[in-house]
Amino acid sequence: MRERARSLMVAWKGKRKKEEIVAFEALMFLQLLASFRLGEEFDKNELLGFVEVIVYDPQSNGKLKQVGKCCQVLGLVDKAPELVRRLAKRGQQLHAVKFIHELKLADKCRPVPLLKSYLNQARKGARKLQKKTNMRINSGAIDTKDASISHGEVLSKEFTALKTVHKFIKEYNLESEYPIEVIEKRMKMVELQMAKKKSAVPQPEQQQNQSSSDN
């Protein structure tokens, strides 16, 4: 049975190009290899390529636990830190942190720098959007109301990123390395700014009253 499974896996892999393989196929392949303990029959770097296909998939969150188990059975844990680095390089820091957790790699790959990198990336994106909004204001492309809405969107993006990092710190017990008070303080500041921006946007009723008074 084991030999037949090995033959089938070799035949399937030989017929498929890596770029054609989708996440669920890659996971099934790894799970079958793990079930029959066939990890030694294949090149480790090649198997890591199948893991990449899965973890690079934006919809792979629910599969990471299964992938972690496969990596442990197939002897891929030692190569996993390289995959974490690749994920971070692609801007998938949150995926990387989850992967670290599932494979228990915290001693080899620290999750906190990845969370900080994610937050910095989100802030850069928010600043870029802010700059674009300011340019549109200066050029007269948008009015005060639209400007307030745009500024609110910038703050909302940062708040969402902060909330996500806050959740990860709590979920993975990282408070000793990343004081959660720092995140909570910033969240409160951003919330206040969001409230101010929201109050600055004229509501439909206010606009109607203003229009009536003008007439």
C-alpha positions, 0 to 999 in steps of 0.5 A: 500500500505504501509503495503504491501510494509513493508511485501515485504521488510520483506520477501525479507530481510528474504530470503537474507543473508547480505554477499549475498547482493550487493550494488544496491540491498541494495540501492533499499531496502533503497530507498523503505523504505525511499519512504514508510517511513518505517524506524521505522519498522527496526532496525537502526543498521541493516539498517546501515549494508545496508548502509555499503554494498553500501559505501564499494563498490569501485564503489559507488561514484555515489550512495553516494548522494542517500544514504545520502538522504535515511539516512536522511529520515530513521533517520540514520544520528546520526549513520553515524559517526560510519560508517565514522570511519569504512570507515577510518579504511578500508583505504577509507578516500576519500569515508568517506569525500564524505559521510560526505559531502552528509550527512552534518556531518562536525560538527560531523566528520572533513574531513581534518584529513581524507584527511591528513590520506589519504595523509600519507597513499599514502606517506607510500605506495610510500616510501614502493615502493621506498624501494623495488626499492632501494633493487632491485638496490642494488642487481643488479636486475634492471639497471639505466634506470629501476631504474629511471622509478621506482623512477618516478612511486613513485613520480607519486603516491604521485603527484596523491594523492596530486592532489586528496587532492587538488581537495577535498579541493577546492570542499568542501571549506576546505581552511580555515582548510587545507591551499591549498598553502601547497599542491600546494608547495609540488605538484610543488616540486614533479613535478620538481623531476618527470621532473628530473627523466624523463630526466634521462631516456635515450630516444630510439633515445639516446639509438640508437645513443649510440649503434651506437657510441659503434659500 
